[in-house]
Amino acid sequence: MSVEEPGRRFSDLVHRLGGGPEVGWLYAALAAAWAEPHRVYHGTGHLRECLAELDGAPADGADRSTVEAALWFHDAVYDPKARDNEERSADWAARSILAA
């Protein structure tokens, strides 16, 4: 992850996307989800690696804030037995970013 503290990075992202100032609850929920003990691959280390790749990628092309939000929320809902993790994660993002 960047040198920036992850909570601050997430807060800055939500603000860029139009969310309000109260994002601590959302960051806490996401951090807890990513740290769930049953995660083997899609854990906090994987998220850090994804954000580091984004930080090192060329800035042209995609809307970096949208891509970063997708990284924070991809498989944020992770039930190894479920087949709808991505859909539930996307729904969580859509419901919560602007509600923050």
Secondary structure by P-SEA (a helix, b strand, c coil): cccccaaaaaaaaaaaacccccaaaaaaaaaaaaaccccccccaaaaaaaaaaaaaccccccaaaaaaaaaaccccccccccccaaaaaaaaaaaccccc
